[in-house]
Amino acid sequence: MHPNDRLRTVWLFGRPYWWTTEEQRLVLRSAHWLLTPPTDPPPAPVLTDLVQQLAAQRP
């Protein structure tokens, strides 16, 4: 597992998703291979980036 994988993993509705930005849009990919939730939440800059990406996609 790449060190950033856990940093870019978010849990939505009890399931893990790995997120990245591709072609200027947010992509959520299933991370079913991640069996346990991270012990620490992602760092604030990672969460901020995710929130900004989600906000930018709102119509």
Summary of the structure (lengths in Angstrom):
residues: 59
radius of gyration: 11.4
end to end distance: 34.7
largest distance: 34.7
contacts: 116
relative contact order: 0.21
helix: 32%
strand: 31%
